[in-house]
Every structure is written in structure tokens, then in C-alpha cells.
Amino acid sequence: MGHYSYLVAGDCQFLYTRDHYDEELAALFIETDRKFIGSDGSEVIAGDECPESEYALGYYTTARALRQRLNVQGFTSRRAVASLGKGIDKWRQHYESEEQSQRRERRAQDKSMWETVVRPPREPDELLAAIGEAIRPHRPYEAFATVQEYLQYENQSTETVSDIEELRWFVEERNLIRLIIDQAPDDTRVGLNLGELTGCCVHLDTTQPIAGPTRERQLAALPDDAPLIVLTEGSTDSRLLTEAMHITHPHLAGFVRFIDYTGTKARGSAGMLATMVNAFIAAGVANRFVAIADNDAGGHEALAKLKRQRLPMGCQVLHYPDLPLLASYPTIDSASQTVSMTNVNGVAGSLEMYLGRDVLTINGTLAPIDLGTFIPAVQRHQGALSKTHKGLVHKAFEEKIRTARRDRHSTTVDWSGVHAIIESIVHAFD
């Protein structure tokens, strides 16, 4: 026969799971919701003298609390109702297809056209009203004038529960849970009844937590399905790297997502990047994320403290990688104004330096780096392109992107720098 766990909503039970519990449902509760409920519906307090067979383990809260938990996960009433409409359409198509198949079979076997035992789906409003009726306090036999009225009342509840079971094939589980509890008043007790899993032939340990570990497993699985988030120093880096990735690594579209600063007042800097990483850590962001900063003196100084911290497993802090091009690059000393070939990896490795030798070449020569302030914390000068050269490099790179979109097979342009950045992001957790 089997043993079942199920969702309790008011005086009705839905979403039966045989010999186990539904993890999507269990993860909606917390350990403080854990209760033992007696046969009369009252809570049994630990230490009460009550035979074990007279109470059932479960996790219980109110309809209002469960609605709010679903809300913050994105399972709103609007989403659930829209999902129901689509689910019923799919169910109806399936029903009509099955009915036509049965008719053909009956004609082939020359049998009478008996009525199919499977009912067609109800309209959404009708089904929601039926759920609300099923959740209301159960009406006893004595409340009905005739036996037929009582049986009809019981059959209606059975059909409603059956409809919800059928919808599990067509509607996401948490949307179904939302639809059910939306029909219940705020203070209605809702919960996961585990009573049958603690009896004969089943071995659920009533002393072990269930909701908490289930939620932890759910959160642990989230990063496997969600895109990798990449935090940069600002909007320009995010935009240009997103555009570059679609050229160098188009297969990663949708799997790697650079944070979009568009429309925000966020000011780009390595210091702000460090602040954002700490905010993500403090918020317990479940997605795996990579913070990547310039490979210059300012970037290394700003992230030094962060890199000394013990970071969560899902977080990596990087700099743009060293490039052969930058190992010997024309540099202007601010004091003497002399030009020399210098290793500017870790000194002047802002994003512009990774956009390609072709766009860094202005009037036939590489745009030089100006060495500026000496930063004692990292024992090196901060270097950068001049503002004019930086603007020209950006403009040339934008044109390079437009050209690449028209002709992806061109071999005359240099993508090695941005390719190296994307590769370092992809392999950040290796």
C-alpha cells in the first residue's frame, strides 16, 4: 500500500509523495516549524504523556508565512495563476488527444461508446474555488439533509485533490503550492505531514532535522543551474567584456553574466568592487561569482585586504591576467618624460590594455603608458593611458566589435587580451 507524506492546508491534504517527502515542499519550512500534531489537531509538546501512535511529525506554519516565503523566491500569485492557465491548456490538449485515441480504439474493437472515466480539466477559476472549498473546515455528515448531498460533498473534495495531482504533470510544484495556499485565510495552518513515514516499515528518524538540510541542499544545487556572475570595476568593463565574450566565447552566452550597471549611479573603482564583493558575501548570495579587477597598482592595492580574507567556496577574486604584450611596453616616466620599454603587468593593466594590439596602435605606434603616483603598499607606480588615448582605444574597439559581428572569421585582429580574461574567469574555480 505504501506510506505517504503530503501537504496539509486547512482540512484537506494535497500533493501526496509515496515513501518519502517532497523536497521542494520540505525546503519551504524551517526547523522552528517542526511540530508533533495530535490526532485532535493540537500540538503535542515534548515531554507530554502521549502514546507515539497518537501524534504525527510534521512542519507547520501559516498560509501567510508560506506565501511570503514563496514570494521572495519569485513564486507570486500572478506567476502561479499564469502557470495554472498554461498547465490547464496542456492538460486539456493531452485529455483531448487521449480521448480521440480511446474513440479510435473503441471503433476498431466495435465496442459501445461508453463515457471515459477521465474527466476533462476544469476552468482555472472553477478549480481555485473548489480548492478554497476543500480547505475550509470539514462539514460533518449531520450537516447534510440527505446521504446523496453528503456523498456529493465528499466527492467534490476528492475530485479537487485528484485534479491537483493531475496538474503536477503540467505545473511547477511551487506554483501549485502557491495556488493552494492562496485560497486559504492568512492564519490557516499549512504544513508537511510526515506522520506516515515514521510508522511500520518506514524509518524516518524523528530526531533528525529535515527542512533545514533540505533547504541547504536546494541552495547548494542553485549555483549548478544559475549563471556565473562576474563583478567588474564598473559599467565600461562589464559592457565591453560582455560584447567581447560574444565574439571570443559565444558558447558562454547565458552561462556567464557580467553585472549590468546600466541605469545605476554606481561609480567604478577597485575600491567599490571590493565593497560589492563584501556585500555579496554578507548577503549570502547563492550564485557562484567572480570579482575581477584591473591588473594595475591601484587594483592590487584595493583588493589586497579582500584577498587575505577567507572567501566562500562560491567566490573568487581575480585580476586581469598578465599579458606578453605588457611585459615590454612603451612607458613614459613622469619625471623625465623619457620613453622606455617596461613590464607594465601589475602596473597599468586596465581593460584598455587587453583590447588588442591593433586598437592600442595609434598613428603607427603603441599608445604609451604614463607612469604616475607611486603606491607604497604594493611598491609600484600606477600607470595608465592618457585620457585622449583611452578614448581613441575605446572608439577603435567598438568599431572592431561591429566589424567582427559582420565577419567572425577575420584573422587580422587581436583578441588575445580579452580571450585571456574570459579564460581566467571560466577557469576561476579550477
C-alpha positions as CSV (number, residue, x, y, z in Angstrom):
1,M,0.0,0.0,0.0
2,G,2.8,2.4,0.8
3,H,3.2,5.3,3.2
4,Y,2.7,8.9,2.2
5,S,3.7,12.4,3.2
6,Y,1.6,15.3,2.0
7,L,0.8,19.0,2.1
8,V,-1.8,19.9,4.7
9,A,-3.9,23.0,4.1
10,G,-6.7,23.6,6.5
11,D,-8.8,20.5,6.5
12,C,-7.5,19.0,3.2
13,Q,-4.4,17.1,2.1
14,F,-2.7,17.6,-1.3
15,L,0.4,16.6,-3.2
16,Y,1.0,13.1,-1.9
17,T,4.5,11.6,-2.1
18,R,5.0,7.9,-1.5
19,D,7.5,6.6,1.0
20,H,9.4,9.9,1.2
21,Y,8.7,13.6,1.3
22,D,8.6,16.2,-1.5
23,E,11.9,18.1,-1.2
24,E,10.5,21.2,-2.9
25,L,7.8,21.4,-0.2
26,A,10.1,20.5,2.7
27,A,12.6,23.3,1.7
28,L,9.8,25.9,2.3
29,F,9.9,25.2,6.0
30,I,12.4,26.0,8.7
31,E,13.3,23.9,11.8
32,T,11.3,26.1,14.1
33,D,8.2,24.9,12.2
34,R,8.9,21.4,13.3
35,K,5.9,20.1,15.4
36,F,4.2,17.0,16.6
37,I,0.4,17.2,16.0
38,G,-2.0,15.0,17.9
39,S,-5.0,13.2,16.4
40,D,-7.3,16.0,17.6
41,G,-5.2,18.6,15.6
42,S,-3.5,20.1,18.7
43,E,0.3,20.4,19.1
44,V,1.9,17.8,21.4
45,I,4.7,19.4,23.4
46,A,7.9,17.4,24.0
47,G,7.6,15.6,27.4
48,D,3.8,15.3,27.3
49,E,2.5,11.9,28.2
50,C,1.0,10.8,24.9
51,P,1.4,7.5,23.0
52,E,3.6,7.9,19.9
53,S,0.9,6.4,17.8
54,E,-1.4,9.3,18.6
55,Y,0.7,12.1,17.1
56,A,2.4,12.8,13.8
57,L,5.6,14.6,13.0
58,G,5.4,17.5,10.6
59,Y,6.4,21.0,9.7
60,Y,3.7,23.6,10.1
61,T,3.3,27.4,9.7
62,T,0.6,29.7,8.5
63,A,-0.6,30.3,5.0
64,R,0.6,33.9,5.2
65,A,4.1,32.9,6.2
66,L,4.4,30.3,3.4
67,R,3.1,32.8,0.9
68,Q,5.8,35.2,1.9
69,R,8.5,32.6,1.6
70,L,7.3,31.7,-1.9
71,N,7.1,35.4,-2.8
72,V,10.7,36.0,-2.1
73,Q,11.6,33.1,-4.3
74,G,9.6,34.6,-7.1
75,F,6.6,32.4,-6.9
76,T,4.0,35.1,-6.8
77,S,0.2,34.8,-7.1
78,R,0.4,36.3,-10.6
79,R,3.0,33.8,-11.7
80,A,1.1,30.9,-10.2
81,V,-2.2,31.8,-11.9
82,A,-0.4,32.3,-15.2
83,S,1.2,28.9,-14.8
84,L,-2.1,27.3,-14.0
85,G,-3.7,28.7,-17.2
86,K,-0.9,27.3,-19.3
87,G,-0.9,24.0,-17.3
88,I,-4.7,23.5,-17.9
89,D,-4.3,24.2,-21.6
90,K,-1.6,21.5,-21.8
91,W,-3.8,19.1,-19.7
92,R,-6.8,19.8,-22.0
93,Q,-4.7,19.1,-25.1
94,H,-3.5,15.9,-23.5
95,Y,-7.0,14.9,-22.5
96,E,-8.4,15.5,-26.0
97,S,-5.6,13.6,-27.6
98,E,-6.2,10.6,-25.2
99,E,-10.0,10.8,-25.8
100,Q,-9.6,10.7,-29.5
101,S,-7.2,7.7,-29.1
102,Q,-9.8,5.9,-27.0
103,R,-12.5,6.6,-29.5
104,R,-10.4,5.1,-32.3
105,E,-9.7,2.1,-30.2
106,R,-13.4,1.5,-29.4
107,R,-14.3,1.9,-33.1
108,A,-11.6,-0.6,-34.1
109,Q,-12.9,-3.1,-31.5
110,D,-16.6,-2.4,-32.4
111,K,-17.4,-1.5,-28.8
112,S,-20.0,0.8,-27.4
113,M,-19.1,4.5,-26.9
114,W,-19.0,4.4,-23.1
115,E,-18.2,7.5,-21.2
116,T,-14.5,8.0,-20.5
117,V,-13.5,7.6,-16.8
118,V,-11.0,10.5,-17.1
119,R,-12.7,13.9,-16.6
120,P,-11.7,16.9,-18.7
121,P,-9.9,19.7,-16.7
122,R,-11.9,22.4,-15.1
123,E,-11.5,26.1,-15.9
124,P,-8.9,27.9,-13.6
125,D,-11.5,29.9,-11.7
126,E,-13.7,26.9,-11.0
127,L,-10.7,24.8,-9.8
128,L,-9.5,27.6,-7.5
129,A,-12.9,28.0,-6.0
130,A,-13.0,24.2,-5.4
131,I,-9.6,24.3,-3.7
132,G,-10.9,27.0,-1.4
133,E,-14.0,24.9,-0.6
134,A,-11.8,21.8,0.2
135,I,-9.6,23.8,2.6
136,R,-12.5,25.1,4.6
137,P,-13.4,23.3,7.9
138,H,-14.8,19.9,7.1
139,R,-18.6,19.7,7.3
140,P,-19.8,16.6,9.2
141,Y,-22.4,14.1,7.9
142,E,-25.1,15.6,10.2
143,A,-24.8,19.0,8.3
144,F,-26.5,17.5,5.2
145,A,-30.1,16.8,4.6
146,T,-29.5,13.7,2.6
147,V,-26.9,11.0,2.1
148,Q,-26.6,12.0,-1.5
149,E,-25.7,15.6,-0.6
150,Y,-23.0,14.4,1.8
151,L,-21.6,12.0,-0.8
152,Q,-21.6,14.7,-3.4
153,Y,-19.7,17.0,-1.0
154,E,-17.1,14.3,-0.3
155,N,-16.7,13.5,-4.0
156,Q,-16.1,17.2,-4.8
157,S,-13.1,17.3,-2.4
158,T,-11.8,14.0,-3.7
159,E,-12.0,15.3,-7.3
160,T,-10.2,18.5,-6.3
161,V,-7.3,16.6,-4.8
162,S,-7.2,14.4,-7.8
163,D,-7.1,17.5,-10.1
164,I,-4.1,18.9,-8.2
165,E,-2.4,15.5,-8.6
166,E,-3.0,15.6,-12.3
167,L,-1.7,19.1,-12.6
168,R,1.7,18.0,-11.2
169,W,2.5,16.9,-14.7
170,F,1.8,20.3,-16.1
171,V,2.5,22.9,-13.4
172,E,5.8,23.5,-11.5
173,E,5.5,22.3,-7.9
174,R,5.9,25.6,-6.1
175,N,3.4,27.3,-8.3
176,L,0.9,24.5,-7.3
177,I,1.7,25.1,-3.6
178,R,1.1,28.8,-4.1
179,L,-2.2,28.2,-5.8
180,I,-3.4,26.0,-3.0
181,I,-2.4,28.3,-0.1
182,D,-3.6,31.4,-1.9
183,Q,-7.1,30.0,-1.3
184,A,-6.6,29.8,2.5
185,P,-7.1,32.6,5.0
186,D,-3.8,34.1,6.4
187,D,-4.0,32.2,9.7
188,T,-4.8,28.8,8.2
189,R,-2.4,26.1,9.4
190,V,-0.4,24.7,6.5
191,G,2.3,22.1,6.6
192,L,4.1,19.0,5.6
193,N,2.7,15.9,7.3
194,L,5.3,13.2,7.8
195,G,3.3,11.0,10.2
196,E,3.0,8.0,7.9
197,L,6.8,7.9,7.3
198,T,7.5,7.2,11.0
199,G,5.4,4.1,11.4
200,C,5.6,0.5,10.5
201,C,8.0,-0.4,7.6
202,V,9.4,3.1,7.3
203,H,12.3,4.5,9.2
204,L,12.3,8.3,9.2
205,D,14.3,9.4,12.2
206,T,12.0,11.8,14.1
207,T,15.0,13.3,16.0
208,Q,16.8,14.5,12.8
209,P,16.1,17.8,11.2
210,I,14.6,17.7,7.7
211,A,13.6,21.1,6.5
212,G,16.9,22.8,7.2
213,P,19.2,20.3,5.5
214,T,16.7,20.1,2.5
215,R,16.9,23.8,2.1
216,E,20.7,23.7,2.3
217,R,20.8,21.0,-0.5
218,Q,18.5,23.2,-2.6
219,L,20.7,26.2,-2.2
220,A,23.8,24.1,-2.9
221,A,22.2,23.0,-6.2
222,L,21.3,26.5,-7.3
223,P,24.8,27.5,-8.5
224,D,24.9,24.5,-10.7
225,D,21.9,25.8,-12.7
226,A,22.4,29.6,-12.4
227,P,24.8,31.6,-14.5
228,L,28.2,32.6,-13.1
229,I,28.1,36.3,-12.1
230,V,31.1,38.4,-12.9
231,L,31.7,41.7,-11.0
232,T,33.9,44.3,-12.5
233,E,35.2,47.7,-11.5
234,G,32.5,49.5,-13.4
235,S,30.0,49.7,-16.3
236,T,32.5,50.2,-19.1
237,D,34.4,47.0,-18.2
238,S,31.2,45.0,-17.9
239,R,29.8,46.2,-21.2
240,L,33.0,45.8,-23.2
241,L,33.7,42.3,-21.8
242,T,30.1,41.2,-22.5
243,E,30.5,42.3,-26.1
244,A,33.9,40.7,-26.4
245,M,32.7,37.4,-24.9
246,H,30.0,37.1,-27.6
247,I,32.9,37.2,-30.1
248,T,35.6,35.1,-28.4
249,H,33.3,32.8,-26.4
250,P,29.8,32.9,-27.9
251,H,29.0,29.5,-26.4
252,L,29.0,31.1,-23.0
253,A,26.1,33.4,-23.6
254,G,23.6,32.8,-20.8
255,F,26.1,30.9,-18.7
256,V,28.3,33.9,-17.7
257,R,26.7,37.1,-16.8
258,F,28.6,40.4,-16.2
259,I,26.8,42.5,-13.8
260,D,24.9,45.3,-15.5
261,Y,25.4,48.7,-14.1
262,T,23.2,50.4,-16.7
263,G,20.9,53.0,-15.2
264,T,22.7,52.9,-11.8
265,K,24.8,55.6,-10.2
266,A,27.5,53.2,-9.2
267,R,30.9,54.7,-9.7
268,G,33.6,52.3,-11.0
269,S,36.7,51.7,-9.0
270,A,38.6,48.8,-7.5
271,G,37.6,50.0,-4.0
272,M,33.9,49.9,-4.9
273,L,34.4,46.4,-6.4
274,A,35.8,45.2,-3.0
275,T,32.8,46.7,-1.2
276,M,30.5,44.9,-3.6
277,V,32.2,41.6,-3.0
278,N,31.8,42.0,0.7
279,A,28.2,42.9,0.3
280,F,27.6,39.7,-1.8
281,I,29.3,37.6,0.9
282,A,27.3,39.3,3.7
283,A,24.0,38.7,1.8
284,G,24.8,35.0,1.3
285,V,24.4,35.2,-2.5
286,A,24.0,31.6,-3.6
287,N,25.3,32.1,-7.2
288,R,28.9,31.4,-7.8
289,F,30.5,34.8,-8.6
290,V,33.9,36.1,-9.7
291,A,35.2,39.6,-9.0
292,I,37.8,40.7,-11.5
293,A,39.8,43.9,-11.2
294,D,42.4,45.8,-13.2
295,N,45.9,44.4,-13.2
296,D,47.4,47.7,-12.1
297,A,48.9,49.1,-8.9
298,G,45.6,50.6,-7.8
299,G,43.7,47.4,-8.3
300,H,46.2,45.3,-6.4
301,E,46.2,47.7,-3.5
302,A,42.4,47.9,-3.3
303,L,41.9,44.2,-3.3
304,A,44.9,43.2,-1.1
305,K,42.8,43.0,2.1
306,L,40.0,41.2,0.4
307,K,42.3,38.5,-1.0
308,R,43.7,37.9,2.5
309,Q,40.2,37.0,3.7
310,R,38.8,33.5,3.8
311,L,36.3,33.7,0.9
312,P,33.2,31.4,0.5
313,M,33.6,28.5,-1.9
314,G,31.4,30.1,-4.5
315,C,33.6,33.3,-4.7
316,Q,36.8,34.0,-6.5
317,V,38.7,37.3,-6.6
318,L,41.0,37.9,-9.6
319,H,42.9,40.5,-11.6
320,Y,43.2,40.6,-15.4
321,P,45.9,38.1,-16.3
322,D,49.5,39.1,-17.2
323,L,49.9,39.5,-20.9
324,P,53.1,39.0,-23.1
325,L,52.3,42.3,-24.8
326,L,52.5,44.2,-21.5
327,A,55.8,42.6,-20.5
328,S,57.6,45.1,-22.7
329,Y,55.5,48.1,-23.4
330,P,56.4,51.8,-24.2
331,T,56.2,53.8,-20.9
332,I,56.7,57.5,-20.2
333,D,58.4,58.4,-16.9
334,S,56.5,61.3,-15.4
335,A,59.7,62.9,-14.1
336,S,62.0,62.7,-17.1
337,Q,59.4,62.3,-19.9
338,T,61.7,59.6,-21.4
339,V,60.1,56.6,-23.1
340,S,61.3,53.1,-22.2
341,M,60.1,49.6,-22.8
342,T,58.8,48.4,-19.4
343,N,56.9,45.5,-17.9
344,V,53.5,47.1,-17.0
345,N,51.8,43.9,-15.9
346,G,50.5,44.7,-12.4
347,V,51.3,48.4,-13.0
348,A,49.0,49.6,-15.8
349,G,46.8,46.6,-16.7
350,S,43.5,48.3,-17.1
351,L,40.9,46.8,-19.5
352,E,42.1,49.1,-22.4
353,M,45.4,47.3,-22.4
354,Y,43.6,44.0,-23.2
355,L,41.5,45.2,-26.1
356,G,44.2,44.2,-28.7
357,R,47.5,45.4,-30.1
358,D,45.5,46.6,-33.1
359,V,43.4,49.1,-31.2
360,L,46.3,50.2,-29.0
361,T,48.3,51.2,-32.1
362,I,47.6,54.9,-32.8
363,N,49.4,56.6,-35.8
364,G,51.5,53.5,-36.3
365,T,52.8,53.2,-32.7
366,L,51.5,51.7,-29.4
367,A,49.8,54.3,-27.3
368,P,52.3,54.8,-24.4
369,I,51.6,54.4,-20.7
370,D,52.1,57.4,-18.4
371,L,53.6,56.4,-15.0
372,G,52.0,58.3,-12.2
373,T,51.8,58.0,-8.4
374,F,54.0,55.5,-6.5
375,I,51.9,53.3,-4.2
376,P,53.9,52.1,-1.2
377,A,51.5,49.3,-0.3
378,V,52.4,47.4,-3.5
379,Q,55.8,49.0,-4.1
380,R,55.0,50.2,-7.7
381,H,53.8,53.1,-9.7
382,Q,50.3,53.4,-11.0
383,G,50.2,53.7,-14.8
384,A,47.5,54.4,-17.4
385,L,46.9,55.6,-20.9
386,S,46.3,59.3,-21.3
387,K,42.6,60.3,-21.4
388,T,42.8,61.1,-25.1
389,H,44.4,57.8,-26.0
390,K,41.9,55.9,-23.8
391,G,39.0,57.5,-25.7
392,L,40.6,56.6,-29.1
393,V,41.2,53.0,-27.9
394,H,37.6,52.6,-26.8
395,K,36.3,54.0,-30.1
396,A,38.5,51.7,-32.1
397,F,37.4,48.7,-30.1
398,E,33.7,49.5,-30.6
399,E,34.4,49.5,-34.4
400,K,36.3,46.3,-34.0
401,I,33.3,44.7,-32.4
402,R,30.9,45.9,-35.1
403,T,33.3,44.5,-37.8
404,A,33.5,41.2,-36.0
405,R,29.8,40.9,-35.9
406,R,29.7,41.2,-39.7
407,D,32.7,38.9,-40.3
408,R,33.5,36.5,-37.5
409,H,36.2,34.8,-39.5
410,S,38.6,37.7,-39.8
411,T,42.2,36.7,-38.6
412,T,43.7,40.2,-38.8
413,V,42.6,41.4,-35.4
414,D,43.9,40.8,-32.0
415,W,41.5,39.2,-29.5
416,S,44.2,37.6,-27.3
417,G,43.8,40.0,-24.3
418,V,40.0,39.7,-23.9
419,H,40.3,36.0,-24.7
420,A,42.7,35.6,-21.8
421,I,40.4,37.5,-19.5
422,I,37.4,35.3,-20.3
423,E,39.5,32.2,-20.0
424,S,40.7,33.2,-16.5
425,I,37.0,33.7,-15.5
426,V,36.0,30.3,-16.9
427,H,38.8,28.6,-15.0
428,A,38.5,30.6,-11.8
429,F,37.2,27.6,-9.8
430,D,39.6,25.0,-11.3
